Every structure is written in C-alpha cells, then in structure tokens.
Amino acid sequence: MARSGAATSRGLSLFGYPVRLTGPFGAAAWRALAGPRAEREPSAQPLLQVRFERNVPPAGPGMLDGVGFRIDFENREIICAQPRKAGAQARDDWARAALTAITLFAQQHGPAAAAGNAAGGQVPLYLHASAVATKRGALVFCGHSTYGKSTISTKLLRGLALIEFDVVTVLVSPGNRRARAVPPRVLFMERYLRRGFGAAAGARPRPWALPLRGLFWLRKAPYCGLAALPAAQAALGMLEPILGLDAARAGQHRLSLLRALLEAVPCRELSFPKDAPAVRHFLRAEGLL
C-alpha cells in the first residue's frame, strides 16, 4: 500500500471513459476521492490523464485554464489542484473537472477523440441548459440567460429530480445513422457519484444516464405551447459557448455533435407562463410527465 505522500497511479472508469489518476496523495486519499466501489479499468488505454498537484501551474501553449484545473490538449492531460481534504466535495470537484476536460477534448479534437470506448461509443456534449428527471426520461430546457431555465426546472417543475440547472451534459452517438444505435442520454452527475463513488453496500443502483425524453428551447409567454423549431435555428442557439483553443475547429466539431443530437431528438420551442399548475398540466397532457 502506498504511503501518504507517495506518488500513486490508479485506473478508473469515469462516466464510462477510462481515466488514469496520478499524484502524491497516497492510498488513503485515493479511497476517499474515488471510493471503494469506484469502477476501475486498470488495463484500459486511458482517454485522459488526471494529475494532482499542490498548485496548478499557469497554462502554456496548447493549454486551457479552468477553475482549479488546467487542460493540456496535446498530451491529453488535466492537472487538478490537490484537495486539502479528501472528502465528498473534493471528489465532486475533480469528477466535474475531468468531465469538462473530456467534453473539451471531444470538441477540440473531434468526436472520434472520445468515442469508441466503454461509454457505448458516445461522446459528451455540454449544453447551456437545465434538466429534470421524469419517469419517462430527462427533459432538457435550453436558452440564453434570463430565458427561464432555472425557473422552469427549480420552481415550476419543483418536486421532479433536478439533474442540472445551468450546464447539462448529453451523451451523443456521433457518426452516421448506423453508428447512432444508442439514443442520446443525459448524464445525472449526482446519481453517478453516489453509484460509482462510495454507494452504500446493498443500495439499489439508480440509472445515472437517462434517455433524453424531450429537448426544448424556452420562450416566456402568457400561455403554454409547443412549436417545431428548425434544426439550424436550434443548433445556432446551442452553438455557444465554444470552449477550446481553436474556435473554428471547435465550432465545426461542436456543430457535428449538435447535428447528431438534433437528428435523434428534434428540439421544439416551449412557450410557458409563470403558472406552475398550467405548465405541469400542459406537459402531462403532452405525455412528457
């Protein structure tokens, strides 16, 4: 067993993607970060190297700075700040940072850079959106700031399990139609962390990737309604933010993922008022709740 402070290297399956974690945090800290029930893939070729350091060095050429982490696109490495305390918050922080890095790799280098793995060949795509879980799957609400993403997911649909209220990760099958056998799924981060990282023994596992039941572009109105939205218009609204080093290339790759998403689940414009019962009744009548 590695002593505290000794360098360690452990394989881990993070959201179905093989990841290699290294750093001088010792076996005890590893268990606290990853948990005894974490999915391990020690023999898989890692998609990403995650290295922990006391201080994250500034980004250089071919790198991108994040909050508490740095991404090195060329070497497929993310450097995270070593947590002072290896608890649940530290675990959640680096898991989210690693997921961000995987989505940015796919956007910067193309979907093939993150496909063909244990995640069923799906690639993570982030959307500026909120999402809730229903018995039928996940409902994702897109829109720019002030469009009502948080309002509809945390107030009007209060009581439904909140997946995310600002940034939603959708797992998309890129490539031709034949390669898109697995429909889009929405990542439920909280459930995944509970399931794969220290879930109670004997606990009934809950799905951490829900089928995408509905995709909507929000519009505030005095009434409820659904309208078809052209794929080009929906993709244009979802194109931002483009995060990466080469905006032109990242934009092209992001558009290819958006195209695969919108071909599988068309986006519709959802008009909604501030009346929670009316919104619930309308979505239930549409077979979405």
ZITANOR-V832001 format. One record per backbone hydrogen bond with DSSP energy under -1.0 kcal/mol. NH is the residue of the N-H (numbers start at 1). CO is the residue of the C=O. If there is no record, write none. Layout:
nh: {NH & NH}
co: {CO & CO}
This chain:
nh: {6 & 8 & 10 & 12 & 13 & 14 & 17 & 19 & 20 & 21 & 22 & 23 & 25 & 26 & 30 & 31 & 32 & 33 & 34 & 35 & 38 & 47 & 49 & 50 & 51 & 52 & 53 & 63 & 64 & 66 & 68 & 70 & 71 & 72 & 73 & 77 & 78 & 79 & 80 & 81 & 82 & 87 & 91 & 92 & 93 & 94 & 95 & 96 & 97 & 98 & 99 & 100 & 101 & 102 & 103 & 104 & 105 & 106 & 107 & 108 & 109 & 110 & 113 & 114 & 123 & 125 & 127 & 129 & 130 & 131 & 132 & 133 & 134 & 138 & 139 & 140 & 141 & 142 & 143 & 147 & 152 & 153 & 154 & 155 & 156 & 157 & 158 & 160 & 163 & 164 & 168 & 170 & 171 & 172 & 185 & 186 & 187 & 188 & 192 & 193 & 194 & 195 & 196 & 197 & 203 & 210 & 212 & 213 & 214 & 216 & 217 & 218 & 219 & 221 & 225 & 227 & 234 & 235 & 236 & 237 & 238 & 239 & 250 & 251 & 252 & 253 & 254 & 255 & 256 & 257 & 258 & 259 & 260 & 261 & 262 & 263 & 264 & 265 & 268 & 269 & 270 & 271 & 272 & 279 & 280 & 281 & 282 & 283 & 284 & 285 & 286 & 287 & 288}
co: {3 & 23 & 21 & 19 & 39 & 17 & 14 & 12 & 48 & 10 & 50 & 8 & 23 & 6 & 26 & 27 & 28 & 29 & 30 & 31 & 35 & 18 & 76 & 20 & 78 & 22 & 80 & 60 & 71 & 69 & 66 & 79 & 64 & 77 & 62 & 72 & 49 & 70 & 51 & 68 & 53 & 85 & 87 & 88 & 89 & 90 & 91 & 92 & 93 & 94 & 95 & 96 & 97 & 98 & 99 & 100 & 101 & 102 & 103 & 104 & 105 & 106 & 110 & 111 & 172 & 170 & 168 & 127 & 141 & 164 & 139 & 161 & 137 & 211 & 132 & 214 & 130 & 216 & 128 & 144 & 148 & 149 & 150 & 151 & 151 & 152 & 155 & 157 & 131 & 131 & 127 & 125 & 185 & 123 & 171 & 210 & 169 & 208 & 188 & 189 & 190 & 191 & 192 & 193 & 200 & 186 & 184 & 138 & 138 & 140 & 268 & 142 & 270 & 272 & 271 & 269 & 230 & 231 & 232 & 233 & 234 & 235 & 246 & 247 & 248 & 249 & 250 & 251 & 252 & 253 & 254 & 255 & 256 & 257 & 258 & 259 & 260 & 261 & 215 & 227 & 217 & 225 & 219 & 275 & 276 & 277 & 278 & 279 & 280 & 281 & 282 & 284 & 283}
